[in-house]
């Protein structure tokens, strides 16, 4: 085990293998530092939902006459830039995620964080622009 190995324990078999490896490392080094994280990273479904939601926000902003200029500096704001899912992710989602979780990468946010971040953004968009975009729901077949 190197200094930065990460092990995902999601079954009794992986737990047992990890315990054996930890015992071996302890016997060899007599010192270990272990960090435990029990929050899952986003699933593939959440990843797809994030990108679909960002595109849905972009579509709603475009349909309601809002362009990106309200989110960028004065020079860039002179051009009318239409919303895209990528623009929503970079200018709205990521800064909100960083403020809420301190995580830069959307792959690092936990499954629980996604719900809260979406709610934070929807509240702000609702108050400032009158836009609310619900999180895509698998049962409604709105997930890419």
C-alpha positions in Angstrom: 0.0 0.0 0.0 1.5 3.3 -1.0 1.0 6.6 0.8 -2.1 7.6 -1.1 -3.9 4.4 -1.9 -7.7 4.6 -2.0 -9.8 1.5 -1.3 -13.5 1.2 -1.9 -15.1 -1.2 0.5 -18.5 -2.1 -0.9 -18.8 -5.8 0.0 -17.9 -8.2 2.7 -15.2 -9.6 0.3 -13.5 -6.2 -0.2 -13.8 -5.5 3.5 -12.1 -8.8 4.4 -9.3 -8.2 1.9 -8.8 -4.7 3.2 -8.6 -5.9 6.8 -5.9 -8.4 5.8 -3.9 -5.8 3.9 -4.1 -3.3 6.8 -2.9 -6.0 9.3 0.0 -6.8 7.0 0.9 -3.1 6.6 0.7 -2.6 10.4 3.0 -5.6 11.0 5.5 -4.2 8.5 5.5 -0.5 9.4 4.0 -0.3 12.9 2.3 3.0 11.9 -0.6 3.8 9.6 -2.9 6.7 9.0 -6.4 5.8 7.8 -9.1 8.2 6.6 -12.6 7.0 6.4 -15.2 8.5 4.0 -18.7 7.0 4.0 -20.3 9.4 1.5 -20.5 8.1 -2.0 -19.3 10.1 -5.0 -21.9 10.8 -7.6 -23.2 7.9 -9.6 -23.3 7.7 -13.4 -27.0 8.5 -13.2 -26.3 11.6 -11.2 -23.5 12.6 -13.6 -26.0 12.3 -16.5 -28.6 14.1 -14.5 -26.2 17.0 -13.7 -25.5 17.5 -17.4 -29.1 17.2 -18.4 -30.1 19.6 -15.6 -27.5 22.2 -16.7 -28.8 22.0 -20.2 -32.4 22.4 -18.9 -31.3 25.5 -17.0 -29.6 26.8 -20.1 -32.8 26.3 -22.1 -35.0 27.9 -19.5 -32.7 30.9 -19.2 -32.6 31.3 -23.0 -36.4 30.9 -23.3 -36.9 33.6 -20.7 -34.5 36.1 -22.4 -31.6 35.8 -20.0 -28.1 35.7 -21.4 -24.7 34.9 -19.9 -23.7 38.6 -19.7 -25.2 38.9 -16.2 -22.7 36.4 -14.9 -19.4 37.6 -16.5 -17.3 40.7 -16.4 -18.2 44.0 -18.1 -16.1 43.4 -21.3 -17.6 40.0 -22.0 -21.0 41.1 -21.1 -21.3 43.3 -24.2 -21.8 40.2 -26.4 -25.0 38.3 -26.2 -23.9 34.8 -25.3 -26.5 32.1 -25.3 -26.6 29.6 -22.4 -25.4 26.0 -22.8 -25.2 23.2 -20.3 -21.4 23.7 -20.1 -21.8 27.4 -19.3 -24.4 26.6 -16.6 -22.0 24.0 -15.1 -19.0 26.3 -15.1 -20.6 29.6 -14.1 -23.4 28.5 -11.8 -23.0 24.9 -10.6 -19.3 24.7 -10.0 -19.0 28.0 -8.0 -22.0 27.0 -5.9 -20.5 23.6 -5.3 -17.1 25.0 -4.3 -18.8 27.4 -1.9 -20.9 24.6 -0.4 -18.5 21.7 -0.4 -15.0 23.3 -1.1 -14.7 20.6 -3.8 -13.5 21.9 -7.2 -14.5 18.8 -9.2 -18.1 17.7 -9.7 -16.8 14.1 -9.4 -15.9 14.8 -5.8 -19.3 16.0 -4.6 -21.3 13.4 -2.7 -24.7 12.2 -3.7 -26.2 14.2 -0.9 -24.4 17.4 -2.0 -26.0 17.3 -5.4 -29.5 17.7 -4.0 -28.5 20.6 -1.8 -26.6 22.4 -4.5 -29.5 22.1 -6.9 -31.8 23.5 -4.3 -29.5 26.4 -3.6 -29.3 27.3 -7.3 -33.0 26.9 -7.8 -33.8 29.2 -4.9 -31.5 31.9 -6.2 -32.8 31.5 -9.8 -36.3 31.6 -8.6 -35.8 34.8 -6.6 -33.8 36.6 -9.2 -35.1 35.3 -12.5 -38.4 33.5 -11.8 -36.9 30.2 -13.1 -37.1 26.9 -11.3 -35.8 23.7 -13.0 -36.5 20.5 -11.1 -33.8 17.8 -10.9 -34.2 15.3 -13.6 -36.1 12.2 -12.4 -35.5 8.7 -13.7 -39.1 7.7 -13.3 -40.1 10.6 -15.5 -37.6 9.5 -18.1 -36.0 13.0 -18.0 -32.5 11.6 -17.5 -30.0 11.4 -20.3 
